[in-house]
Structures are given as C-alpha cells and as structure tokens.
Amino acid sequence: MTERRDELAANLQRVRERIGAACADAGRSPEELTLVVVTKFFPASDVALLADLGVTDVAENRHQEAGEKVASLDPDVRRRLAVHFVGQLQSNKAAAVTRYADVVQSVDRAKIARALDRAADERDHPLEVTVQVDLSGDDAGRGGVRPADLPALVEEVAGLEHLRLRGLMAVAPLGADPAPAFATLAELVESTRRDHPDATWMSAGMSGDLEQAIAAGATHLRVGSAILGSRPAQR
Ligand SMILES: *Cc1c(COP(=O)(O)O)cnc(C)c1O
C-alpha cells in the first residue's frame, strides 16, 4: 500500500507540475483550476489514498462501478471528496446516480436532465451539473449535445429546480488537434455564461491534452491515466 501511495504521489506531483507550467505559459493561476481525478477501473483504496494526498475531486464514468465504489468509501474520506459522474447516462439510472454523485458533468439530453431533476428532489441541496457538448462534428457517439442544440438544452437545465447549471464539459475529438475544439468550447462557455452567470465551468483537458485545455481557459481538468496508470483496455 505504501508503494501505491508513493506511485500516486509521484504521478500527482508530475501532473501538478504540468498544470503549473501550462498556467505559467498561459498567464493563469493554478488556483483557477480544479483537478478532478478520474478513478474509473481503479479501486476504492486508490480513491482513499488520493484523498489523503490532497485530491478534492474524483470522477467516475460507469454507473455500476461508481455506485459500489463510492458506497464502500470510509465516510470520513467520502465527506472530503466531491464525486463527479462523467459517463454516459441512461435516464432510468439517473435516480441512482444522484444518490452518490455531487456533480453530473455528462448531461446531454433534456430527458436525462429531467430525470436527474426529479431524483434530486430528495436531496437537501441542488445537484450540480454541466452540459456535455459534442465537439466531434460527427455522430461518433461519445456523448454530448451538438453545439446547435446547446442553447435549448441549457435553457431546459437552467429552468429545473433541483439542478444547478455550472457550465459545460467536453472531450476533445480523438486523433485531432484539440486546440480548435477547446476554442469552440470556450466560446460556448462564454455565451452560456452571459445568460447564466453561475455557469462558469469549462471542464476540458485529460491526461493527453491538459496543456491545450488550460491554454483555452479550462477551469476543470479530468485526469485519469497520468495519475492512476494505464487502465485495462476499454471496450
Ligand atoms: C476516462 C475519462 C477521462 C480521463 O482520461 P485520461 O486520458 O485517462 O486522463 C476524462 N474524461 C472522461 C469523460 C473520461 O471518461
């Protein structure tokens, strides 16, 4: 366990150095950024070690794995963490997700938003959400609302009583320069923020492209493999 702790500490340190360097290049302060560590495929013991190493935000992308993992955390560890859900969501799972997630970043359809809102009614504070935008320009199916349909979905989410719209999230298209996609996302965040001053988050940047995301104005990075190591092949 101490070996794993040392490994996570070293990886975290390297990622923080990358964030520091990218912020210096962009004339930004690292304090403007929230590092969300994506712990999918890794055990609750890693989540506990990360919390101990000062991580404040973790993310999961598969509902079944996430529910069990979060439930198994020591209550003291759980209390210190914000848990984000970043995976594709089915509306019949929305209620279950609201029981363990503090933030759902992957809202991409009105049906999901309404299901989350109904379920979040049981909570004592609103569920924080970001709307996921599809920047691929095709139908690759990685989730997200097309930019043309974003304003309508934003209005829908903003009107729901038990949700608090915090901003937008996106994954850069695979195998392409992420910079143009992140620039588009930054513009969409800007225009969303005009009508919804609370919606300030730009969640973008992963292990391979966090520098470009920081340059474009990201406020939330979602970093997995650079901290936890490589995961077993996904699907
Ligand atoms: C897995 C995942 C990440 C982290 O990806 P890495 O390349 O491992 O840093 C970020 N965002 C989402 C939505 C993910 O599913």
Ligand as a Chemical Component Dictionary entry (heavy atoms), coordinates in Angstrom:
data_LIG
# 
_chem_comp.id                   LIG 
_chem_comp.type                 NON-POLYMER 
_chem_comp.pdbx_formal_charge   0 
_chem_comp.three_letter_code    LIG 
# 
loop_
_chem_comp_atom.comp_id 
_chem_comp_atom.atom_id 
_chem_comp_atom.alt_atom_id 
_chem_comp_atom.type_symbol 
_chem_comp_atom.charge 
_chem_comp_atom.model_Cartn_x 
_chem_comp_atom.model_Cartn_y 
_chem_comp_atom.model_Cartn_z 
_chem_comp_atom.pdbx_ordinal 
LIG C1 C1 C 0 -11.629 8.438  -18.567 1  
LIG C2 C2 C 0 -12.075 9.836  -18.770 2  
LIG C3 C3 C 0 -11.194 10.908 -18.564 3  
LIG C4 C4 C 0 -9.736  10.725 -18.186 4  
LIG O1 O1 O 0 -8.994  10.278 -19.280 5  
LIG P1 P1 P 0 -7.402  10.082 -19.197 6  
LIG O2 O2 O 0 -6.987  10.137 -20.606 7  
LIG O3 O3 O 0 -7.180  8.764  -18.546 8  
LIG O4 O4 O 0 -6.852  11.195 -18.408 9  
LIG C5 C5 C 0 -11.699 12.181 -18.727 10 
LIG N1 N1 N 0 -12.988 12.411 -19.071 11 
LIG C6 C6 C 0 -13.865 11.411 -19.269 12 
LIG C7 C7 C 0 -15.265 11.733 -19.639 13 
LIG C8 C8 C 0 -13.435 10.095 -19.126 14 
LIG O5 O5 O 0 -14.309 9.104  -19.334 15 
# 
loop_
_chem_comp_bond.comp_id 
_chem_comp_bond.atom_id_1 
_chem_comp_bond.atom_id_2 
_chem_comp_bond.value_order 
_chem_comp_bond.pdbx_ordinal 
LIG C1 C2 SING 1  
LIG C2 C3 SING 2  
LIG C2 C8 DOUB 3  
LIG C3 C4 SING 4  
LIG C3 C5 DOUB 5  
LIG C4 O1 SING 6  
LIG O1 P1 SING 7  
LIG P1 O2 DOUB 8  
LIG P1 O3 SING 9  
LIG P1 O4 SING 10 
LIG C5 N1 SING 11 
LIG N1 C6 DOUB 12 
LIG C6 C7 SING 13 
LIG C6 C8 SING 14 
LIG C8 O5 SING 15 
# 
